[in-house]
Amino acid sequence: MSSQSASQAKQTEDEQRIAEARAAVTASLSSVGGSLDTELRTRAADIHANAATIEKQERELAKQTAALAKETAKWEKLANQNVKKLNEMGDLQNWAEMIEHDLLVVEETLRLAEGRAEPANASGTSAWTNSQSEG
């Protein structure tokens, strides 16, 4: 073999090695890229699925919140009605006490007008009143 043909053979051999090395690097990068791509695609699919689930849960939460607001409004209305009724009961009790006082005044006025003796009071106030007025 001549030196030129040896040189060409060596150059061809080097080119072949370079091509094989390129192919090996390309295959390696493709393999790494493929595994990364698969992992990223899986993650992206999971993210999209989770986003859909979260959106569904948000809609359900909004419904539940609206229902709770309605229920709260009902309870608040009922509580306000009961407070009003309790106030009315307090007014009614006050009214009854005023009527009772007025009736006692009328009764005492009639007793004095008819000249009847003062009845014994269960609370003992008339005995105290009599002893105070005598002393």
Order of alpha helices (4+ residues) and beta strands (2+ residues): alpha-alpha
